[in-house]
Amino acid sequence: MTVELRLDGMHNIIDADATLEKVAGGFLFTEGPIWHPVEKHLTFSDIPGNEMFRLGPDGKVVSFRKPSNMGNGNTYDAQRRMLTCQHASSSVTRTEADGSITTLATHFEGKALNSPNDIVVRRDGLIYFTDPTYGRLDYFGVERELEMGAQGVYCVTPDGKTITRLADDFAQPNGLCFSLDHSTLYVNDTEHKHIRRFEIAADGSATGGDVWVEVTEGEGEGHPDGMKIDSKGNVYCTGPGGIHVITPEGETLGVIRTAEFTANFAWGGEGLTDLYLTSSTSLYRIRVKTSGLPLF
């Protein structure tokens, strides 16, 4: 069974008999997939492998960056520059058009960040990222002492000069995504197994933060990690058994079940109806009916 149906609306998301296709394998732990809608390639991270890979239009996977400072989450900004959360360096970086790398965030109030994990960009260029402690553990990062004392959600300006902490009361903040109009920021907490919702003001500040949805029901391995929104405003979040699809009203339509533990995913392909899954040692693809959103 590839699709677990909970509400009838799941039929609009994906066919019940959709086939999960293995695109590539042999990795250690894949994460951070992002699709380039112009150049038609998918870039993703292998965190413990300390390498980033790229699936090209020819269907071949090649090394993109090694070492990668144990890069995790990635995204693009409106200028088509790639932003990356790096575990080993506890930093947020931007890959410029000429291939050079600019460091945007490493510290807050004089203390080193824990290990930036996932990242999104608002339409005006403000950058939001989560900062759990996973990148200071062995295998998924570099084992070292924590300085920060909190696991927070941050906003940094595109020039890297101003960094603001929006919340510091998470156990382990992880995936995040904006609503369609970018007025709401959804952030999940891996340890607490729920998604919280913040209202974002014009100046980038946040209010609210109440728990929106619990992501606990389902059979199989999985917890809140990667999270994104589709073109209809549905929120997709990894959880028990695979990827949970949640309506804007907070109802879970169903679960796209996965063959391996899945940490993240991204839409790609023509029409953004190929859903790529970074699933531990492998990269998978499954065709969906509701498209995703382009990153730029």
Order of alpha helices (4+ residues) and beta strands (2+ residues): beta-beta-beta-beta-beta-beta-beta-beta-beta-beta-beta-beta-beta-beta-beta-beta-beta-beta-beta-beta-beta-beta-beta-beta-beta-beta-beta
